[in-house]
Amino acid sequence: MKSAEAICEILKREGVDILLAYPVNHVIEYAARAGIRPVIVRQERIGLHMADAIARLTSGDKVGVFCMQHGPGAENAFGGVAQAYGESVPVLVMPMGYARKIAHVDPNFNSTLNFKHVTKSAEPITTPAEIPNIMRRAFTQLRNGRLRPVLVEIPSDIFPEDFEGELDYAPVRTTRYGPDPDDVKEAAKVLIEAKRPVIYAGQGVHYAKAWPQLKRLAELLAIPVCTSLEGKSAFPEDHPLSLGSGGLAMPKTVRDFLDRSDVIFGIGCSFTTTSFGVTMPEGKTVIHATLDPLDLNKNVVSQYQLVGDAGLTLDAMITEAEAATGGKDRDRGDTPTEIAAIKESWLAEWAPKRDSDETPLSPYRVLRDLANTVDRANTIITHDAGSPRDQLSPFWEATTPLSYIGWGKTTQLGYGLGLAMGAKLVCPDKLCINVWGDAAIGFTGMDFETAVRERIPILSILLNNFSMAIELKVMPVSTEKYRSTDISGDYAAMARAFGGYGERVTQPEDIVPAIQRGIEQTQNGVPALLEFITCKETEVSRL
């Protein structure tokens, strides 16, 4: 067999059935022959974002795979790989490389060298005989420890070379490891004896599929739970002990309970300080449970540390807690009432925007009506950078695991479109939604055509205020606005021109009927873009 055939056979054995790609890369043709579906995008970043969603929506069981051409194609892909690295997502990146004799000749772009800082490992294929070993190392990194992108560069002159002999390759196994039992006993004692504990859950709970254990521990010890944006939906947000999720914007319950806590138990999180995450209050007792020991004391000082898989860690903590409580759930006392009261007060503050009948439309009204119209248990939603993220995440209650793809460490405009398309590939029976703004669609909007061409019927919610409202907010009132903030366009017409469904909505009474029509179109296999003309809203629930 040829080298490319050996690579594709390994991908099949590893369970890869979709290859996101942008030509030219000879793996694409060989993958199609091998029964792997190629999905061709219009730009590299979208393909990586789709691969990103495939990995997240399967809790890392499936690795998202993207391949592209050498030189400019690899260069254009950098942002998507950096995003996956920042969000800890296992994506296999397979750029074509320059022929081996010129791969290290400046200024030829060498992916192995240039992607080292945004991948877990980066390695070129040197000879056909080494393909199994290189791919085995790649998948071992992709399935074990902290999950992040891995790059395998395929030199352009290696494709036609023969792979000699039989292909000796078995799929890589995933391993798990748990914390020291003595550390668990000590941490559990602190958590059990805490007066006002809070659980802060991250994406590690998703990767471990530890949703039942998180719920069990919270109910057993009557501890309120909040999540990071990446961890959103790990705990049902309609639960009496849910505080919601925190990013740059957050519900008042998150900030209130964290600030008044005495013990914070971080599980499956890195506690990384970013411009778009929850700032942890100082002076608290912190139990930090993480898969990666490099996270410990990185930004948040922790007195108790548990290193290991979130599921194994929660199992161990539950065992200790059940021994202390006799296995009976603690009385929740006034905690649910307190949570409900703060939430009610906070929602009342935001009611004028969420219930607004004004035009241009309030984006908060659009998102409220969206939440009340869709079947949230059978919906996967994600957001874009900036206003869509901060207007959606505090108010959208995610009730089932992996029904919300949250992110926020690095922010790329246009990220949500690829996530929604990747989600639809993995979960074809669910309504998959991306919420974005007119700035984001300018970056990746052409790939709505990919959704049409590749028959990926997503629902795209566009909040169009003809402006970059965040820029307007940070500029002094006395100065004239930058011309760059005027980014008007008729994007519903664009969607129709691509062969999808496009509708522009300007009146509040038309919001729900338009959403219903959009959903119906997706059920008929047609991607839909609903363009809501909104006001230049700049306020977010930042506490």
N, C-alpha and C positions, 0 to 999 in steps of 0.2 A: 504494500500500500504506500501511497504518497504521504509525505509528512503532514499535509493538511488533513488527510483522511484519518491519520492517527490522532490528531488533535480533536477532531469532531467525534470520533468514537469515544474518546475519553470524556468529552462533554456529555455525550449521551449516557454513559455509565454513571456519571455524577448526577443524573437526573435533569440535565438542562434540556428543555423542550422549546425555548424561545431564545433567539439571538437578536438583540438590538444592534443595529449596525448603520454605518454610513460608508458607502463605497469610496475608494476601492480597497478591498481586503479580500484575498482569495478564500479566506475561511467562510465567507458568506455563501459562495456557491457550493462548497463542499458540505456545509451544514445543511443546506436545503436538500442535497442528495441523500444525506444521512437521516432525513426526517425531522430535523430541527427547523422550526418556523423562523425565517428571518423577517424582522420588522424593520423596514428602512425608514429612517427619519430624515428631516430636512437639515438638521444641524446636530453636531455631536452632543452638545449639552443635553438636549431633550432625550436622546437615547440613553445616556447615563442616568438621567432622572427616572426614566421608566424602569431601568434595571434596579435602581435604588428602591423603588416601590415594590418590585417583585420580591426583593429580599426582605423588606419590612413586613409585608403582608403575609409572609410565610414564616415569620419569626426566625428568619435565617435558614430555614430548612432548604429553601431553594436559593441558589446564588444567582443574582442578576448578572448577565454577561453582556458586554458591549465590545464591539470591534470597529476599527476605523483605519483609514489610510495613514501612511507615514507622513512626516513633515507637517503640513498645515492642519491635517485632520487631527493628529495627536496634539498639536498646539491648541486647537480650538476646544479640545476635550478637557483641558486642564481644570477649568472652573467646576465642571460637574464632578470630577474626581475629588477635588478639594472639598466640595460640599459633602460628599459621601464620607470623606475622612473625618470632617468635623462632626458629623452626626453619627459616626460609628456604624456604618452600613457595609455589609460584605458584598462588594461588587468586583467581578473579575473583569479587568480591563485588558484587552488584547489588541494593542496597536500593531499595525505592520511597521516594520523597521527598515531602515536603509540596508542595502546589501552589506554583508559583513565586512567587506574590504573598505567600505567608506563610512561605516556606522559611527566611527569615532573621529571622523574628519570634520573639523569646524568649518562652517557653521551648521552642518547637517544636524537636525534636531534629534537627539537621542533620548527616547522616552525613559529608558531604564535609569539614566542619570537624572533627568529633569523632574521625574515624578517621585523621587525618593522621599521627599518631605511630606507628600500627601498620600502615601500608600504604606501598608504594613510591610510589604516586600515588593521589590521590583527586580525582575530577572529576565535576561534575554535567552531565547533558545539558541544554543550554540551549534548543536549537531542533531540530526534526526534521532540518533540513538538515545539522546538525553531527554527527549520529549516526555516519556513517562515519569522520569524523576522530577523534572521541572514542574510538570502539571500536578504531581503528587504533593510537592512542597507548597504549591500555590493553594490547592484545595485544603491542605492541612491548616494553613494560615487562615483561610476563609471560614473554616468551620470550628476553630478552637480559639480559646482565649478571647480577648477583646476583639470584636468583629470590626473590620475596616477593609477598604479596598486593597486588592492585590493586583499587580501588573505583570503580565507576561508578554514581552515584546517578541514578535515573529519576524525575523529578517526576510525581506522580499525574495531573496535568492534561495531560501530553504524550502519553499512550497513545493517545487517540482522534484525535490530530492526524495529518494526512496527510503522508507522506513523498513529496515531489514528484519526478517523473522516475525515471530508471533508477538502481539501486543500484550505484555504482562502488566495488567493494571486492574486493581480492584478499588472500588469507591472508598474514599477516606471516611473514617469513623469520626463522629463528634464525641469529645470527652467532656466531662464535667468534674469540677472539684469544689469542695466545700470548706468552710472555715474550721479553725481549731475548736474542738468541743469546749475546752476551758474558756476560750474567748467568748463563745456563745453563752455559756453559763453566766459569765460576768456581765455581759451586755444585756441579757434577758432580765437579770435581777434589777439592773438600773431602769430598764423600760417598765417592768412590772411595778416598781415602787415610785415611778414618776407621778407627779401631781397633775401636770398639764402636758402630756406627751403629744407629739404630732409625728405622723409618718409622712415622709417625703419620698415618693416612688418615681423612679426613672425608667428609661427604655429597657434596662436590663430585665425588668419584670416581663416585658413583652417577649424578649428573646428566650427567656426561661419558661415562657408560658405559665408563669406563676400567679396567674390571676386568682385562682381559687384560694391559694395560700395567703395572698395579700388580704383578701376579704376575710378569711378565717381569723387571721391574727388581729385585724382591726376590730372585728366583732367580739372576739374572745376577750380582748383587753379594753374594749370600748374606746379605741383611739381614733380620732379624726384623721383623715387621709387627704393629702394634696399631692399633685404630681407635677413634674416638669412638663414642658410642651411635648418633648419626645415621649414621655410616659403617659400622656393623656389617653384616656380610655382603659388604662390598666385597672382602674377602680371605677365602678359604676357611679356616674356623677348625679344620679337621682337617688343615691343611697343617703340615709339620714346622717351618716358620718362623713360624707364627702364635702370637702372644702372647695373642690374644683382644681383647675390647673393654673400654673403661674408661668408667665413669660415677662416681657416688658410690660404688658397689660395683664391684669388678673382680677378675679373677684375679690371683693373686700374681705371675704372670709379667709382667704389664703394669707394675706398680709396680717390680719388681726390675730389669727391663731398662731402663726409662726412667731410673731413678736411677743406674744404673751405665754409662749411655751417655756417649759423648763428643760425638756429633753426632746431633741429632734433625731428621729431614726431615719436616716437616708438609706434606701434600699434600691439597688440596681441603678445608681446614679453616680455621676462623677463629681458633683458639687462644683463644676467649673464655673467660674465667674465670667460672664459675658455681658455684652450690652443688651442682650435680649432674653435674659433669664432672671430667675428669682434671686434677689440678694438675700443671703442668709443673715439673720440678726446675730450680733455678737453677744458673748457672755452666756451662751447656752451649752448644756451638756450635749455633745454630738456623738451618736453611734453611726459610724459610716460603714455600710456593707456594700462592697463593690467587687467586680470581677477582676479589676486591674489595680494592683497595688500601687502603681504610679499615680493613681488618683488621690491616695491618702495624703492628707495635709498639704495638698497642692494649693488650694485657695481657702479651704475651710479647715480649721484645726479641729481634729476629732480626738476625743479622749478614749474611745473604744472603737476598735477596728475589726471588721470581719471580711476576710478575703475569700471570695468564691461565688459560684453560681447563685443567682437570686432565689431560685426555687429551692435549692439545697439549704441555703441560709434561712429562708422562711420556714422550711420544714423543721429545722433544728430549733429555731426560736419558738415555734408553736409547741414543740415537745416540752420545752422548758416552761412555757406559759401554762400549758395544760396541767403539768405537774403541780404548779403553784396554785392554780385556781380549781383544781379538781375537774377540769374539762368543761366547767360551766361558764357560759358567757357572763361577764361582769355586767352589773347594772350600768346603763349608759348615763344615768343621772340626768342632769340638765343639758348635757352636751348637744344632743340633737335640737333641742329648743333654742339654745344659744346660736347654733349654726343657722337655723331657719330664720331667726329674728334678724341677724346681721345680713343674711342674704336678702330678706324681704326689704329691709331698709335700703340696701345697695341698689336693688332693682327699682325701687321707687325713685331713687335719684336719677336713674337712667330712663325711666318711663317716658319722659317727654321726647327723647330721641327715638326710642324703640317703638313708640306708639304714634309717632308723628304722621300727620296727613299732609304735610307741606310738600311743595315742589320747588326746586328739584328735590328728589327723594332723599330721605335720610338713609344712609347705608345700614344703620342699625335697624330701621324698619324693614328693609329688604331681608336682612339676615334673620330677623325675628320671624317674618312670614315664611321664609325658607324652612326654618326649623320646625315650624308648626304644620307644614304641608307635607314634608317627606316622611317616610317610615324610617326613623333614625336607626332602628335596630338592624335594618337591611340597607343601610347607606354607609359609604365610606367617603369622608370629606377631607379635603386639605385646603390650605390657604397659600397665598403668595407672601412676599416680603412686605414690610411696612404696614400700611393701614389695613389691608385685608386680614393679615394675621392678628393685629391688635384689636380689630373690631369684631372678629369672629370668635377667637379662642376663649375669652372670659365667659361668653354668654351661651355658647353651644354646649349642651349637656351630652356628653358621649356616654352611652349606657351599656355598650357591649365592647369587648376587647377588639382592638385593631379597627375600630370604626372611624377613627380619626388619625390621620398622619400628621403629627405635629413636629415642628422643627424650629430651630432658632439660633444655633450657635454661629453659623455663617449664613448670610442671606443673599440669595441670587434672585433677582427679578426674573420672573417667568418660570420658576421652579415647579409651581403647583400643577401646571398643565401636564408635564411629563409624569408626575406622581399619579395624577388621576388616570392617565392612560395606562400606566403600568398596573395600577390597582384593578382596572377593568379587565386586563389580560389575565390576572390571577383570580379575580372574583367576578366572572361574567354575569352572574345572576344578581349582583348587587348594583344599586345606583351609585355611581362614582362621580363625585363633584369636585371641581376646583373653583376656588373663589379668588379672583385676581382683580387688578386695577388696570387703568389705561396705560400706566407706565410699564407694567409687566407684559402686557400683550404686545407692546412694541418690541420686546426682546425675543419672544418665542411664539408670537401669534401665528406665524406662517405654518407652524406645526399643527395647527388645528386641521390643516389639510391632511396631515398624516393620520389623524383620527378618522377622517372620512375615507381616505384611500385604503387604510388597513382595517376598516370596519371595526372601530373601537368606539362604541356609542356612549360617550361621556356627557355629563351635563356641566357646561361651563358658565359660571355666574360672573359676569363682568360688572364691576362697579366703576362707572365712567363719570368722572367729574371734570373732564377736559383739563386736568391740572395735576401737578405733583403737589398735593395739598401740604405735605410735610414741609416742603421747601418754603411754602407760603408762611407757615407758622414760625419758622426760625428766622425769617427776614424781618428787619425793622419795619414797622408800620409806615414810616415816613418815606420809604424808598419805593420806587416803581418795581413791580415784580419782574423777575427774569423772564425773558421770552421763552426760555427752555421749559417753563412750567406750562406753557400752552401746548398741549399734546392731543388736541381734539382729533376725532376720527369717527367713522361710521362702521363699527366693527360687526354689527349684526349683518350689514350688507356684505362684509368680507366673508362671514361664515356661509352665507347663501351662495356667494360666488365660488366657494370651495366645494359646494355640493352638500353642505350641512344645513341644519335648521338655524335660522337667525331671526331674532325678534328684539326690537327696541321697546323699552317700557319707560314711560314718563309719569304715569299717574298711579297713586297709591292703590286705588281700587283694582288696578290691572295686575298687580304683583302676583297674587296667588293664582289667578287664571293662567298667567304666562308660565309660571312654574309648572303647573299641571300639564300645560301643552308641551313644555320642554321634556318633562318626564315621559309623556306618551311617545314623543319622538324617539327617545332613547330606547324605549321598549320595542319600537319598530325597527331598531338597528341603526338609527340615524343620530350622529353626534349633534348636540344642540348647544347654541350659545345665546344666552339671554343677557342683553345689554341694558342695564338699569342706569338711567341718567340721574346721578346723585349730586348732592350739594358738596361743597368743599369742606368736608368735616375734618377737623384736626384733633378733636378731643378723644382720648382713650382712657380706659379705667386703669390709670397708673397711680399707685398708692405709695 
